[in-house]
Amino acid sequence: MLAATAAISTAAAQQTENGTTMDRTQRCRQNYTALFGGEALTGEGTDPEFMAILQKFIFGDVFAVGKLDIRTRELITCTSLATMQTLPQLRAHAAAALNVGVTPIELREAIYQCAPFIGFPRTLNAIAVINEVFAERGIRLPLEPQATVSEQTRLQRGTEIQKPLYGDEIARNMADVPDGMGADVARMLTEYCFGDIYTRNGLDVKTRELLIYCIITTMEADSQLVSHAAGNMRLGNDAAILTAAVIQCLPYTGFPPAFKALNAIKSVAKQGVEPIR
C-alpha cells in the first residue's frame, strides 16, 4: 500500500487518470483509499448522506487545493485534531498518516510540540492515542530519543532559534508583568518551547513552525496569528503554503477560525517579510 501511495505527491493526489481530469468524487475515492485502505462513499451506515458530504469535501475538494504533499496534509490534520481533542478522529488519522509514509517519530514529534500551546494534559491524551496506534502496528515503544539539548544548553539553543524568528517580542510583551515575573515567563518560553521542543530531531524547524501555525489557527489564538505567520515566512513557508495549511485545517475547525488565520496571512504578506538567509 505504501508503494502505491508514494506516487501521491500533491494535494490533488493525481489530477488525471488515464489522461482524463478527475472530478472531486474520483479524487475523494483515490485519496480515501490511500489514507484508510477502504472505500469512500459506500452509502452505508446511519448517515450516508452526511458522510458523502464530508468525504467529498475533505478528500475531494480540500485535498485539491494548494501544493502540500499527502504526508504533510496528514501531519497537519493530526495536529489540528490533537489540538481540538477530537481523539477518535485523531486515532483514525494517525493510522492514515502511517499508511502514507509519515514515520512514527515524525508523528510523535508533531504531537509533542502541541504541548506549549495546548498544555500537558491534552497533549498526553493525544500521545496515548497515537501510542495505541503504534502498538497495533507492532511499533516498539518507547521510540528512539530525539532530544539534542541539555540543562546547560537549552536556553542558548532556544534563543538561537527564537531570536531570528521573533526577536525579543515576548520579553517586551512581558516586561510590565507584576513583580518582574514576566521575565520568568519569557525565559521559560525560550527554554521550553524553543529549547526543549524546537531543537528536537524528527522534524525540522520549518515544518514545526508550519504545524504550529495550524495549532494556533485551530485554537483561534488571534493574538499569535500575525507573529507566527511572519515567523513562517522568515523560514520560507510563504503565503501560499500557509494558506494551503489553513485550508487543510478548515474541515475540522470550520470556516470562522480559518478566516481569521487567512486574514493574518494576507496582512503579513502585504507588509512583506524578509526570509532568513
Kinemage of the C-alpha trace (Angstrom):
@kinemage 1
@onewidth
@group {chain A} dominant
@subgroup {mainchain}
@vectorlist {calphas} color= white
{ca met a 1} P 0.000 0.000 0.000
{ca leu a 2} L 2.836 2.400 0.827
{ca ala a 3} L 4.328 1.771 -2.592
{ca ala a 4} L 1.007 2.631 -4.160
{ca thr a 5} L 0.679 5.856 -2.200
{ca ala a 6} L 4.239 7.044 -2.699
{ca ala a 7} L 3.259 8.436 -6.076
{ca ile a 8} L 0.658 10.687 -4.465
{ca ser a 9} L 2.857 13.723 -4.059
{ca thr a 10} L 0.463 16.620 -4.456
{ca ala a 11} L -2.695 17.777 -2.753
{ca ala a 12} L -4.861 16.583 -5.592
{ca ala a 13} L -3.376 13.092 -5.350
{ca gln a 14} L -3.056 12.851 -9.131
{ca gln a 15} L -5.177 15.259 -11.103
{ca thr a 16} L -5.507 12.947 -14.077
{ca glu a 17} L -6.336 9.334 -14.546
{ca asn a 18} L -5.801 7.711 -17.945
{ca gly a 19} L -5.363 11.192 -19.378
{ca thr a 20} L -8.725 12.403 -18.064
{ca thr a 21} L -9.059 15.048 -15.368
{ca met a 22} L -10.638 13.561 -12.262
{ca asp a 23} L -13.681 15.146 -10.652
{ca arg a 24} L -13.934 15.563 -6.898
{ca thr a 25} L -15.707 12.236 -6.446
{ca gln a 26} L -12.847 10.395 -8.123
{ca arg a 27} L -10.276 12.349 -6.117
{ca cys a 28} L -12.201 11.572 -2.963
{ca arg a 29} L -12.179 7.847 -3.650
{ca gln a 30} L -8.483 7.787 -4.518
{ca asn a 31} L -7.321 9.846 -1.550
{ca tyr a 32} L -9.559 7.982 0.875
{ca thr a 33} L -8.248 4.608 -0.217
{ca ala a 34} L -4.647 5.809 0.006
{ca leu a 35} L -5.212 7.034 3.543
{ca phe a 36} L -7.508 4.439 5.052
{ca gly a 37} L -7.287 1.438 2.761
{ca gly a 38} L -11.056 1.208 2.425
{ca glu a 39} L -13.674 2.590 0.101
{ca ala a 40} L -15.296 6.006 0.358
{ca leu a 41} L -18.889 6.879 -0.496
{ca thr a 42} L -20.275 3.429 0.265
{ca gly a 43} L -23.774 4.677 1.057
{ca glu a 44} L -23.752 2.534 4.185
{ca gly a 45} L -24.231 3.374 7.849
{ca thr a 46} L -26.741 5.520 9.695
{ca asp a 47} L -25.899 8.810 7.945
{ca pro a 48} L -24.689 8.050 4.436
{ca glu a 49} L -25.710 11.452 3.032
{ca phe a 50} L -23.701 13.378 5.613
{ca met a 51} L -20.697 11.086 5.220
{ca ala a 52} L -20.796 11.670 1.471
{ca ile a 53} L -20.772 15.449 2.009
{ca leu a 54} L -17.881 15.097 4.477
{ca gln a 55} L -15.774 12.766 2.377
{ca lys a 56} L -16.189 14.650 -0.891
{ca phe a 57} L -15.400 17.973 0.775
{ca ile a 58} L -12.310 16.804 2.656
{ca phe a 59} L -10.767 14.286 0.267
{ca gly a 60} L -12.146 15.665 -2.990
{ca asp a 61} L -12.180 19.448 -2.539
{ca val a 62} L -9.681 20.323 0.187
{ca phe a 63} L -7.052 17.852 -0.999
{ca ala a 64} L -7.099 19.544 -4.410
{ca val a 65} L -6.148 22.972 -3.034
{ca gly a 66} L -2.518 24.017 -2.710
{ca lys a 67} L 0.729 22.141 -3.198
{ca leu a 68} L 1.084 20.227 0.053
{ca asp a 69} L 2.025 16.577 -0.222
{ca ile a 70} L -0.215 13.981 1.366
{ca arg a 71} L 2.206 13.320 4.248
{ca thr a 72} L 2.196 16.988 5.248
{ca arg a 73} L -1.574 17.077 4.980
{ca glu a 74} L -1.891 14.216 7.435
{ca leu a 75} L 0.595 15.770 9.865
{ca ile a 76} L -1.496 18.954 9.740
{ca thr a 77} L -4.711 17.010 10.243
{ca cys a 78} L -3.333 15.084 13.224
{ca thr a 79} L -2.024 18.308 14.753
{ca ser a 80} L -5.386 20.038 14.388
{ca leu a 81} L -7.286 17.052 15.790
{ca ala a 82} L -4.919 16.771 18.754
{ca thr a 83} L -5.418 20.474 19.456
{ca met a 84} L -9.192 20.038 19.351
{ca gln a 85} L -9.008 16.805 21.401
{ca thr a 86} L -11.205 15.004 18.904
{ca leu a 87} L -9.468 11.773 19.832
{ca pro a 88} L -11.465 9.179 17.831
{ca gln a 89} L -10.701 11.114 14.654
{ca leu a 90} L -7.067 11.531 15.728
{ca arg a 91} L -6.802 7.764 16.080
{ca ala a 92} L -8.081 7.222 12.524
{ca his a 93} L -5.813 9.873 11.024
{ca ala a 94} L -2.755 8.730 12.980
{ca ala a 95} L -3.164 5.351 11.292
{ca ala a 96} L -3.732 7.077 7.948
{ca ala a 97} L -0.576 9.145 8.407
{ca leu a 98} L 1.458 5.973 8.850
{ca asn a 99} L -0.232 4.493 5.777
{ca val a 100} L 1.034 7.312 3.553
{ca gly a 101} L 4.594 7.296 4.826
{ca val a 102} L 4.691 9.558 7.888
{ca thr a 103} L 7.206 7.950 10.232
{ca pro a 104} L 6.305 7.174 13.841
{ca ile a 105} L 8.897 9.694 15.035
{ca glu a 106} L 7.513 12.442 12.776
{ca leu a 107} L 4.014 11.799 14.083
{ca arg a 108} L 5.185 11.717 17.684
{ca glu a 109} L 7.107 14.976 17.258
{ca ala a 110} L 4.069 16.696 15.739
{ca ile a 111} L 2.086 15.743 18.849
{ca tyr a 112} L 4.841 16.567 21.363
{ca gln a 113} L 5.152 20.096 20.051
{ca cys a 114} L 1.494 20.783 20.768
{ca ala a 115} L 2.306 20.882 24.490
{ca pro a 116} L 3.471 24.524 24.806
{ca phe a 117} L 0.241 25.632 23.131
{ca ile a 118} L -2.464 23.259 24.424
{ca gly a 119} L -0.863 22.173 27.708
{ca phe a 120} L 0.414 18.868 29.006
{ca pro a 121} L -2.909 17.113 29.859
{ca arg a 122} L -4.358 17.399 26.365
{ca thr a 123} L -1.010 16.514 24.818
{ca leu a 124} L -0.837 13.395 26.989
{ca asn a 125} L -4.316 12.436 25.765
{ca ala a 126} L -3.117 12.697 22.175
{ca ile a 127} L 0.104 10.787 22.920
{ca ala a 128} L -1.941 7.958 24.431
{ca val a 129} L -3.999 7.713 21.237
{ca ile a 130} L -1.049 7.581 18.850
{ca asn a 131} L 0.738 5.104 21.118
{ca glu a 132} L -2.274 2.804 20.815
{ca val a 133} L -1.961 3.027 17.037
{ca phe a 134} L 1.772 2.308 17.242
{ca ala a 135} L 1.123 -0.737 19.434
{ca glu a 136} L -1.460 -2.065 16.974
{ca arg a 137} L 1.124 -1.731 14.187
{ca gly a 138} L 3.768 -3.580 16.196
{ca ile a 139} L 5.887 -0.440 16.591
{ca arg a 140} L 8.027 -0.853 19.675
{ca leu a 141} L 7.752 1.791 22.385
{ca pro a 142} L 9.353 3.966 23.545
{ca leu a 143} L 10.531 5.354 20.244
{ca glu a 144} L 14.122 6.484 19.871
{ca pro a 145} L 15.067 9.645 21.821
{ca gln a 146} L 15.262 12.847 19.759
{ca ala a 147} L 16.421 15.431 22.318
{ca thr a 148} L 19.506 17.461 21.406
{ca val a 149} L 19.858 19.830 24.379
{ca ser a 150} L 20.996 19.556 27.988
{ca glu a 151} L 20.062 21.540 31.071
{ca gln a 152} L 23.083 23.706 30.353
{ca thr a 153} L 22.339 24.363 26.657
{ca arg a 154} L 18.539 24.561 26.368
{ca leu a 155} L 18.348 28.335 26.920
{ca gln a 156} L 21.145 29.129 24.482
{ca arg a 157} L 19.847 26.764 21.803
{ca gly a 158} L 16.313 28.026 22.237
{ca thr a 159} L 17.475 31.632 21.929
{ca glu a 160} L 19.359 30.800 18.739
{ca ile a 161} L 16.107 29.636 17.143
{ca gln a 162} L 13.785 32.215 18.677
{ca lys a 163} L 15.774 35.400 18.025
{ca pro a 164} L 15.894 35.297 14.203
{ca leu a 165} L 12.185 34.475 14.059
{ca tyr a 166} L 10.711 36.681 16.773
{ca gly a 167} L 13.450 38.897 18.198
{ca asp a 168} L 12.678 39.985 21.762
{ca glu a 169} L 8.928 40.289 21.152
{ca ile a 170} L 7.921 38.060 24.070
{ca ala a 171} L 10.299 39.727 26.516
{ca arg a 172} L 8.931 43.147 25.556
{ca asn a 173} L 5.333 41.983 25.886
{ca met a 174} L 6.025 40.530 29.338
{ca ala a 175} L 8.085 43.472 30.600
{ca asp a 176} L 5.318 45.007 32.750
{ca val a 177} L 4.030 41.800 34.350
{ca pro a 178} L 3.931 42.302 38.163
{ca asp a 179} L 6.972 41.594 40.353
{ca gly a 180} L 9.190 41.033 37.342
{ca met a 181} L 7.658 37.631 36.749
{ca gly a 182} L 7.253 38.445 33.069
{ca ala a 183} L 10.965 37.827 32.674
{ca asp a 184} L 10.437 34.345 34.104
{ca val a 185} L 7.641 33.672 31.623
{ca ala a 186} L 9.764 34.883 28.698
{ca arg a 187} L 12.712 32.755 29.820
{ca met a 188} L 10.534 29.661 30.305
{ca leu a 189} L 9.074 30.067 26.836
{ca thr a 190} L 12.572 30.267 25.330
{ca glu a 191} L 13.843 27.272 27.290
{ca tyr a 192} L 10.780 25.059 26.963
{ca cys a 193} L 9.120 25.871 23.646
{ca phe a 194} L 12.208 26.751 21.619
{ca gly a 195} L 14.873 24.941 23.651
{ca asp a 196} L 13.228 21.655 24.621
{ca ile a 197} L 10.863 21.277 21.648
{ca tyr a 198} L 12.068 23.116 18.537
{ca thr a 199} L 15.566 21.655 18.867
{ca arg a 200} L 14.414 18.042 18.778
{ca asn a 201} L 15.248 15.846 15.824
{ca gly a 202} L 12.485 14.211 13.802
{ca leu a 203} L 11.018 17.395 12.299
{ca asp a 204} L 12.917 20.421 11.043
{ca val a 205} L 12.143 23.904 12.348
{ca lys a 206} L 10.402 24.913 9.113
{ca thr a 207} L 7.934 22.027 9.410
{ca arg a 208} L 7.463 22.626 13.126
{ca glu a 209} L 6.597 26.269 12.563
{ca leu a 210} L 4.092 25.357 9.849
{ca leu a 211} L 2.363 22.899 12.171
{ca ile a 212} L 2.388 25.447 14.978
{ca tyr a 213} L 0.522 27.880 12.732
{ca cys a 214} L -2.085 25.144 12.367
{ca ile a 215} L -2.279 24.771 16.153
{ca ile a 216} L -2.792 28.499 16.556
{ca thr a 217} L -5.375 28.526 13.753
{ca thr a 218} L -7.305 25.712 15.411
{ca met a 219} L -7.172 27.423 18.815
{ca glu a 220} L -8.263 30.762 17.320
{ca ala a 221} L -5.312 32.294 19.186
{ca asp a 222} L -5.809 35.575 17.357
{ca ser a 223} L -3.000 37.467 19.068
{ca gln a 224} L -0.447 34.924 17.838
{ca leu a 225} L -1.559 34.594 14.224
{ca val a 226} L 0.288 37.571 12.765
{ca ser a 227} L 3.589 36.910 14.541
{ca his a 228} L 3.611 33.219 13.612
{ca ala a 229} L 2.635 33.969 10.020
{ca ala a 230} L 5.677 36.242 9.873
{ca gly a 231} L 7.861 33.597 11.545
{ca asn a 232} L 6.781 31.054 8.950
{ca met a 233} L 7.547 33.384 6.087
{ca arg a 234} L 11.004 34.086 7.516
{ca leu a 235} L 11.637 30.336 7.341
{ca gly a 236} L 10.403 30.066 3.758
{ca asn a 237} L 6.829 28.916 4.341
{ca asp a 238} L 5.343 31.506 2.013
{ca ala a 239} L 1.773 32.794 1.949
{ca ala a 240} L 0.658 30.071 -0.477
{ca ile a 241} L 1.977 27.281 1.756
{ca leu a 242} L 0.405 28.822 4.849
{ca thr a 243} L -2.893 29.281 3.042
{ca ala a 244} L -2.964 25.641 1.932
{ca ala a 245} L -2.182 24.544 5.503
{ca val a 246} L -5.056 26.606 6.906
{ca ile a 247} L -7.431 25.205 4.300
{ca gln a 248} L -6.308 21.725 5.321
{ca cys a 249} L -7.434 22.584 8.871
{ca leu a 250} L -10.737 24.056 7.687
{ca pro a 251} L -12.884 20.872 7.642
{ca tyr a 252} L -12.003 20.294 11.290
{ca thr a 253} L -12.103 23.857 12.640
{ca gly a 254} L -14.915 25.221 10.488
{ca phe a 255} L -14.744 28.415 8.444
{ca pro a 256} L -14.560 31.168 11.131
{ca pro a 257} L -11.138 30.180 12.565
{ca ala a 258} L -9.808 29.668 9.030
{ca phe a 259} L -10.953 33.147 8.001
{ca lys a 260} L -9.040 34.683 10.916
{ca ala a 261} L -5.876 32.799 10.007
{ca leu a 262} L -6.167 33.654 6.313
{ca asn a 263} L -6.642 37.339 7.095
{ca ala a 264} L -3.476 37.277 9.211
{ca ile a 265} L -1.559 35.692 6.332
{ca lys a 266} L -2.813 38.366 3.932
{ca ser a 267} L -1.841 41.124 6.360
{ca val a 268} L 1.713 39.840 6.810
{ca ala a 269} L 2.163 39.156 3.101
{ca lys a 270} L 1.187 42.737 2.267
{ca gln a 271} L 3.750 44.108 4.717
{ca gly a 272} L 6.450 41.846 3.325
{ca val a 273} L 8.827 39.637 5.327
{ca glu a 274} L 12.480 39.018 4.567
{ca pro a 275} L 13.412 35.316 4.635
{ca ile a 276} L 16.248 34.278 6.907
{ca arg a 277} L 19.338 33.684 4.801
